[in-house]
Amino acid sequence: MGNSFVEIKKKKMSVVIAANACLNKPINPDHIPFLKNSQITGIYAWGFHNNDSPFIPIYIGHNNRIFEGIFNSVASFRGGVYKIPAWVQLQCFQNPTADYSSLTCLDDMLCFNNTNNSAKRTAEYIIENFKFIYLELDDSHAEAGKRYLTSRVGRDRIINQVIEYHNELPENITTEIDSIFGFCYNPSF
């Protein structure tokens, strides 16, 4: 699985090609450290795929080291920092027990032994079917790009908190974001 990262780094692919390569098949997020030290600034979305959708984004971020940002946010997700909405659990073929389930229990101690935990099984499914996409943007546009992308995907469709977007980007940048991420905007679920 990690070979696609090595190929991207060696071939110095265009951002569009590299971003699409990350969506072609699930990527093991543990292989992201291959590019962790790459100094690429921009926005990214990560999520998973299922039988009905090739990519369901659930996290949108920006970083001056995109791959490090993805790696760190996935580690936080695995550690139980983010609550998992019921709609995400349903997309991972789980029966949620609440609108929002957490991987944590009893004073924030992780419940690794709770095999009936829908949130835990959902997190495992997401990691097994992990995908991401990114777009390189200069630092002055990355934060606004994240907010714009979140507004297009839907703030209720991501697990992290992103403040509202207020028409802060030039049209050429919003057009570029739409061309890379547009297929994520209208999920079929």
Buried (B, 14 or more C-beta within 10 A) or exposed (E): EEEBBEEBBEEEBEBBEBBEBBBEEBBEBBBBEBBBEEEBBBBBBBBBBBEEBEBBBBBBBBBEBBBBBBBBBBEEBBEBBBBBBBBBBBBBEBEBEEEBBBBBEEEEEBBEEEEEBBBBBBBEBBBEBBBBBBBBBEEEBBBBBBBBBBBBBEBEBBBBEBEEBEEEBEEEBBEBBBEBBEBBBEBEE
